[in-house]
């Protein structure tokens, strides 16, 4: 799927919607749940995973998004140890990574 986007110099160009950030955490830290804002999602499910500082996958989930912009509440993260994690959001062959902190 391709969108037409207007840039500042009043020309049109095409860009793949996946070039935009498809998902981002609402906050840079979390305690026992993580709220993720999802944008530009399509019919195929979004996959989320949390990696620890050593690159090991600690937990993962998959969500099907129905609206164009929606929040996903990922619960049950209270068993994870405190520290820095990488949130990976992928859909199809595109992946977005963001650093987040589990705090007390």
Secondary structure, DSSP 8 states (H G I E B T S, - for coil): -EEEEE-TTS-EEEEEGGGS--EEESSSEESSEEEEEEES--SS-EEEEEE-TTS-EEEEEEE---SSEEEEEEE--TTS-SEEEEEEEEETTEEEEEEEEE--
